């Protein structure tokens, strides 16, 4: 049996080998490399019992197992909206002007939204700088450059011994620079705490001590349901779905003015008009910045910086939704 394992899978395979060794009478040979991967080779020998046949036959079988590689989750693209320049604010209105000049009456709300979404994403990818991951405060810029160099070496692949040596050397440099940075940061914090204690600034003194002595506390998402504690992600989602559905469920026993109006005007042919352009403009203007985008990767800042043509596009989109009574697929995920 040939298996390549990491983390928990390696532990499970080791437990499997131990169990087979003691109970199934197998001969086990293991070999472990210095890398994170574990290469385990073992041959299973099956012997017939005395009740099966008079001759004692030896059967040998080789089994090869490959662990399933889980698909990686899609990483959302995050932009640094402080770098939105004039190029974005010129190209987006021009693209939407061309879109609005075409015939949009035959398009469904889903198709219309896909066209507008693709324009915003294409122009943003071409003109806006992507935001970098926030690193810890004590890591210096020179250290981050060395870390990027290590990532480049690993991305090329470690197929030969020469590549492995280069990666190990770069890893040692990163570790050495990290130790220097954290030591420098801690010394600076000690000096600040000492200054605050001299100046009798107790609030900042305790904050500095807490920042250095604070330990990591893992958070566990749990929900209590009918006396039971739910900690599985799918169980928690189902519970929240059930709770929200109960909140927005229509209660026919309660009579409100809106339902009275629905009953009075049920037989009339008059329908409420679609949203006005001024209402759409006001709604876009009042949207809050610095909010995580949804599954469509469209942030609020991209819409606000689009100008009047983007507002006109959303007005047409909302009108199409109002008339067809159908939402785009991205909005209901």
Helices and strands as residue ranges (DSSP letters): E 2-5, H 8-23, E 27-31, E 38-47, E 58-61, G 81-83, H 86-101, H 109-127, H 141-156, H 161-198, H 202-213, E 223-225, E 228-230, H 233-247, H 257-264, H 277-285, H 300-304, H 308-324, G 329-332
